[in-house]
């Protein structure tokens, strides 16, 4: 268990918040893993995917992307109200991420909603490591204002081997900017696959993951090339 404190809580979208934490000691983890987090004085805890790269954990920092209406397993609590509170971190946990044998593989990264958190960690880690194999991100959100880090990743794509496809699933007439409108489908994933042997990482709500995996299967992607997290 690692003591920590909330350095900053940032309103990223109407329904999500970034938590920036300072840890009392370094945390070693693989990009894509998660942690359990709790307020130091509360029994409830929650599992969150780590949104920052492993290098930041070694520097005793951690970023988490959480819902706006719950915090550390407590519903009805906006994390914006918890700035500066002491926190405890346990982990890392989980096996999501790029396996060692895929370290230099081309990647297709498919994220829905807050599923972007571990995908962001993978992208930032891959860029920092200097791997030049292509990455393609398909990032789905309900509305244009619900991309927690869309602008950041679009900017990164200008200088890294990263292609970004943003797609908005609800067409309410709001301008979508650089995003397309529609759900993730076979046409989008077919166009996004960076190579026939790409490693595919999919993270998001269960229904989103199931549909994306089924679509990749229909496109002929071998099941052993698809790694999922819900």
N, C-alpha and C positions, 0 to 999 in steps of 0.2 A: 504494500500500500504506500503510495507516494502523496505526501501533503502538497497542496497547491493552493493558489489563490486566483481569483478572477481578476485579470488585469483590465479587461475591457469586454463589454457586450455591445455588439454592433447590430443594428436593424438592417438585415440584408434584403428581406422581402417582407410583404405583409404577414407572412406565415412562418418565417424562420429568423433565427438569430445566429450570428457567429459568436462563439465564446473563445476568448483569447486567454489562455491560462499560463501562469508561471509556476514551474515545478520546483520543488526543493532539491531534487536530484535528477540526473538525466534519465530518460526513458528510451530504451532501445526497442525498436519495433520494425516490422516490414510494412512497406507502403500497402495500404488496403486493410490493415488490421484495425481492431476496435479496442475500446477500454470501457470499464465500468467507472462511472463518475457519481459522486454523491456530495451533498453539502456535509461538511465535517460534523455538524451538530444535528443531523437528521438520519433516520434509519433507512429511508428510501434511497434507491439508486437506479440508474438506468445505463444501458449499454449504448454507446455512441461510436460510430466509425470515426477514425481520426482523419481530419481533413488536411492536415499539414504533412510535409515530407519528413522522413526519418531524421534528416540532418537537424531539423528544428527540435526534435525530441532530445537529441544528444546535447542541444544547447539549452535544455530545460524549458522549452516552450511547447505549447500544444494548442491546436485550433480544433474546435468541434462545431458542427452545424446542427442546431437543435430546433425543435418546434417552438413557436412563439407562445403557445398556450400550455406549456409544461416544462419543467426543469428538474433534472435529476430524479425522475420518477414521481414527481409531485404534479398532479394535474391542476390546471387553473392558475398556474404561476408563470408570469412573464419573466424570462431571464433578464430583461432590462432592469428589473427591480432588485437584482442580486449582485450588482457590481461590488467588488472588493471582498466578497464573502470567502471564507476558507473552504476548500474543497479537498476531497480525497480521490485519488485515481488508483484503480487496480487494473493490472494487465501487463502486456497486451493480450488480447484474445482473438480468436478467429484465424481462418486460413485464406481469406480472400486476398487476391493480389496476383502478381506475376510470379510464377514459380521460377526457381533458379534456372531450370533448363530453358525457360522462355525469356531470359534476360535480354536477349538481342533480337527477339521476334517482333515482327510488325504487329500492331495492336489495333483492334476495334474496341472502343470503349462506349458502352451504352448505359446512360444514366437517366433515371426518372426521378424528379423531385429532389429530396434530400439524399438520394442515392449518388448524387454528385460528390459527396464528401470523400469517400475512399477513392473515387476515380480521380479527384483533384490531387490527392496524395500521390497516386501512381504517376500522374502526368508530371507533377513537379519533381518527383524523384527521378523519373526517366530523363527529364531535361537536364537536371543537375548532374546526372551520371555521364552525360555526353553521348548516350546511345543515339545513333542517327537513323535507326529503323523508323519507318513512318508510323504515326499514330493518327487515328481518326476518331473523333468524339461525336457521338449522337446524343444530344442532351435535350430531354423533353420536359416541358413544364406546362401547367394548365393555362397560364396567361403570361404576357410579356414581362410583367413585373415580378414573376416568380423564379427567374433565373438567378440563383444566389451568387454565382460567379461567372456568368456568361461574358460580361465585358472583359473580365480579367483573362479568361481563356482565349477569347477572340484576339486580344492584344498579344498574348503569348504566341499565338499561331503565326504572327508576322515575323517571328524570329526563331522559331523552333520547328522541327519536323512534325507539326500538328495541324490537322485539318478539323475544323469545327462546324458541325451542323446543329443549329438550334431549331427546335420545332415546338409550336404552340398547339395544344390540343383543343382549346376552346376559342372559337372564332366569334368574339363578341363585338367586332368592329373596331377594337383598339388597334392602333398602328403597331405592327410587330417588329419594326426595325429590320435587323439582319436575320430574323428568324423566318422560317416557313410556317405554314398552318397545316395541321393534320397530325394524326398519330404516327408513331413509328411503324412502318410497314415494310413489306418485302422490297419494294422499289427503293426506298431510302436506304435500307441496310445493304442491298445489293450494290448500290452506288457508293456506299461508304466503305465497304470492305477494302482495306488497303492492299491486300494480296490474298490469293486463294488459300494460303496456309497461315493466315493471321490468327493470333490468339485473341479470343473474344472475352471481354470482361463485362458482365451485366449486373447492374445494381439498381434497386428501386423497390417500389411496392410489389407485393407478391404477384398480383395480376399482371403488372407490367413486365416483370421478369419472366413469367410463364409464357406470355405472348411473344416476347422477344426471342426467347429460347426456341419456341416452336417455329418462328419465322426463320431463324438461323438454320435450324434443322432442315426446313423445306428448301433452303438455298444450298444445301449440301455441305454445310459446315460440320465436320465430325464432332460428336459430343465431347470427346476428350480435348477439343480446342475451345470449349466454352466453360467459363468459370463464373459462378453466380453468387450473389449475396442479396438477401432480402432485408 
